[in-house]
Amino acid sequence: MISSLHGRINSAAILIILLAAIMLEGCRNTNPTPPTKAESATVALSKTERVAQVTHILSRYNSLPSEIIDAYFDEKTVGGADQSGFAPVDYISFMYFKVRPEEMSKWNRLLIRDLGYVPNLTSDENYQWWLNNKKMSELEFFEPHPLSSRDGFVAISRKTGEIWVYGFTL
């Protein structure tokens, strides 16, 4: 009888350890493209450096259909206050880039599906290069996945050759 009780306790302990491991794995950051320090803010960089960084980020997902002539990118973390590695960290990113307006049809071919609505999103960061409410009504909005691995949207202006990518991992 004691050995039977001992076997049940061992089985219960193993089950508890397995459940705890599964729960902790769920807290791990699984972002497939974690940002590097150099990529997290291009705001202070030169135009050439900004374009190089954004080109590098975008080329992870697709080959670029044309040259980028200006770009900005910034990313913020949400959560992950402790350094234990167990607190989830999420990311919110803002990307802007400009191509020649005559090249917009090539970029438009990358985009998957029109969102069918205008997202309600402006940045609290007051980026001069980011969307504002006036610009939002003049743009077309698409799914982000051809240009990002995150949720969010892509906004384009065919007339000016401007593209904005908002992404989040929340």
GIDAPE-V697912 format. One record per backbone hydrogen bond with DSSP energy under -1.0 kcal/mol. CO is the residue of the C=O (numbers start at 0). NH is the residue of the N-H. E is the energy in kcal/mol with one decimal. If there is no record, write none. Layout:
co: {CO:CO}
nh: {NH:NH}
e: {E:E}
//
This chain:
co: {0:1:2:3:4:5:6:7:8:9:10:11:12:13:14:15:16:17:18:19:20:21:24:35:39:41:45:46:47:48:49:50:51:52:53:54:56:57:57:69:71:72:73:75:77:89:90:91:92:93:94:95:96:97:97:99:100:102:103:104:106:112:118:131:132:134:135:139:140:141:143:150:152:153:154:155:156:160:161:162:163:164:165:166:167}
nh: {4:5:6:7:8:9:10:11:12:13:14:15:16:17:18:19:20:21:22:23:24:25:27:39:74:44:49:50:51:52:53:54:55:56:57:58:59:60:61:97:95:41:93:91:89:77:168:75:166:73:164:71:162:68:69:102:103:106:107:108:109:142:120:135:136:137:138:155:114:153:146:167:165:141:163:139:160:98:156:96:154:94:152:92:150}
e: {-2.0:-2.7:-2.1:-1.7:-2.2:-2.2:-2.1:-2.5:-2.6:-2.3:-2.2:-2.4:-2.3:-2.4:-2.3:-2.4:-2.2:-2.2:-2.4:-2.4:-2.0:-1.3:-1.1:-1.3:-2.2:-1.7:-2.7:-2.6:-2.1:-2.4:-2.5:-2.6:-2.2:-2.4:-2.8:-2.2:-1.1:-1.7:-1.4:-2.6:-2.7:-3.0:-3.0:-2.4:-2.7:-2.7:-1.8:-3.0:-2.1:-2.3:-2.6:-2.9:-2.7:-3.1:-1.1:-2.5:-1.4:-1.4:-2.9:-1.3:-1.2:-1.7:-1.1:-2.3:-1.0:-1.8:-1.2:-2.4:-2.8:-2.3:-2.2:-2.0:-2.7:-3.1:-2.8:-2.0:-2.0:-3.0:-2.3:-2.7:-2.8:-2.1:-1.9:-3.2:-1.6}
//
